[in-house]
Amino acid sequence: MYTDKSQKKRKTYNCPVEVTVEVLDGKWKPLILWHLRDETRRFAQLRRLMPSISQRMLTQRLRELEADGLITRKVYAVVPPRVEYSLSALGRTLIPIMDQMCDWGTNRLKALPNARIA
């Protein structure tokens, strides 16, 4: 929601859907949240689950989701460094929405003659 974590700006929204769309903006954020819905994952695990995403893009999106309070990042003081990501309490409130998106997508795939899931 904020472009810079250190500067929290008050923003005016025209409707509540705009807030949701801003937080879930883009192709990758909903997918990251989906992969964190059932378990804590490390960065490399997320990369393997989403092979099309670049390391830079994944890093950016994880930072944005953390800044918005949807995920938590836990750093372990070991060598090599170990970082784990999981849904926050606020992020878990999106699970019903993600489930509905999954159901809608499944039904849409059934209606498309040449569509399939890889």
Secondary structure, 3 states (H helix, E strand, C coil): CCCECCECCCCCCCCHHHHHHHHCCCCHHHHHHHHHCCCCEEHHHHHHHCCCCCHHHHHHHHHHHHHCCCEEEEEECCCCCEEEEEECHHHHCCHHHHHHHHHHHHHHHHHCCCCCCC
